[in-house]
Amino acid sequence: EVAGEGEAGLEAGGQLVTLDSFVVNLSDPMGRRYLKTTLDVEVANAAAAAELTAAMPRVKDTLLLLLSSKSFADISSMDKKIELKNDIVSRLNQVIGKNKVRNVYFTEFVVQ
């Protein structure tokens, strides 16, 4: 049901690119918590989707560094998750070019 909402919200021309799951240790003092997340990235068009796919090693590196820099407190509230989504959009736009990534949707977000 959640995935359907993302698709319904796509603007004209937008495309979704599903990324592989990320599993990272959170930067908590004891280092015992980890985050597993899967993302769909909404890009402006097919050309942007192709650029995102072509840049996948840089995309994964950028996201791994960002996610592993977070502590549990940094991602525990709804506001913090929205902040993280905005962070991801802005970093992916740095990788593939301004305004090509419109949004990201968490399709899985598990902290243990």
N, C-alpha and C positions, 0 to 999 in steps of 0.2 A: 504494500500500500504506500509506503514512504517513497519508494522509487517512482511510482506512478505520479506522485505529486511533483517531483522534479521534472519529469517529462512534460506534464501539463503546463508547467511554468516556463517552458522554453520560449524565448522570443523568436521571431521569424529569422530563419537562417541559422539559428544556434544548433550546435551539435554537442553530444556528450561523449567524452572519452573516459572509459573506466580504467583506473590505474590498478596495478597489483596491490595486494594488501601490504601494509607497513607494520612491522612489529619492532618497537624500540623500547629500550629501558628509559624510564623517566629520570630526570635529574634530581631525584629526591636524595636526601642525605644518606639513607640506608641503601639506596639503589635497588630496592626489592620490588618496586612496582614497574609494570610495563604497560604500554598502550598498543593495542592492535586496532588499526583503522583501515578502512577501504573508502576510496573517494571516487566520485564521478566528477569530472571537470567539464563545465560548460564553456565551450569556446564559441567565438563569433561565427565561424564558417568552416567549410571543409579544408580550406588552405591552413587555417589556424590549427585544426585537428591534426593535419599532416605535420606541421611544424612541431607541435607538442610531442607527437610520436617520434619524430626524428631526433628530438632533444631529450629523449627519455632518460639517458644516463645522467644528464645535468638535472633534470626534473627530480629524479629519485634522490640524488645527492642533496639537492636543496631541501627537499621535504624531510629526509632523514635527519639532516643537521637541525632543521627547525623543530621537528617533533621531539628529538632527543634532548633538546635544550629546555624543554618544558618540565615543570614539576607537576605533581598531582594537583596542587592548589591552582596552578596556571590553567588547568583544563576542566576543573570540577564543576563549575557553574555554567548555566546556559549562556550568560553574557560572555564568559571566557571562551566558550566554544565558538560563539559568533565572532569574537575577536580573532580567534585562531583561523577561522574560515577566511576572514578578511586579509589576514597575514599571508595565508597560502595564496590567495588570488594575487596579491601584490607581488609576492616573490615569483610566482609563475609568469606574471607579466614581465618581470625583469629578465627572465630566461628567454621567453619567445617573442617579446615585443609588446609595447604598450597597448592596452585595451583589447587584446586578443582573447584573454581569459575573462569571462564574465562572472562566473560563480563556481563554487565547489559545493558538492553535496556529500555529506558523510553517509555512506550506506552501511557502515559498520563502525562502532566506536566502543571498544571494550577496554576498561582499565582493570588490572588485577594487581 
